[in-house]
Amino acid sequence: MSVTTVRLQAEVEQHLEAIASRLHRSKGWVINQALSEYIEKQRLEQARWQQTLEAMESAAQGKVVDAGEVHDWLASWGTEDEQDAPGSGQ
């Protein structure tokens, strides 16, 4: 495990100490948890952005699904005749 030094604003330090005390954990543990969650959130946002770019490229290439097909598919949810997602065969 490595060590990183961080300068915290006084208010942040106070909140950090309060959280650590309430959880009966060290400030380092709380910081690790917070950073792990932040890093995961950033990873998910990057993945969503990549999906958005891919979807935009797909749409630019004309790979789109008719809205009527989507509405029919959604209306079939939960019925005995539930349909496959439109365009799933492309």
Secondary structure, 3 states (H helix, E strand, C coil): CCCCCCCCCHHHHHHHHHHHHHHCCCHHHHHHHHHHHHHHHHHHHHHHHHHHHHHHHHHHCCCCCCHHHHHHHHHHCCCCCCCCCCCCCC
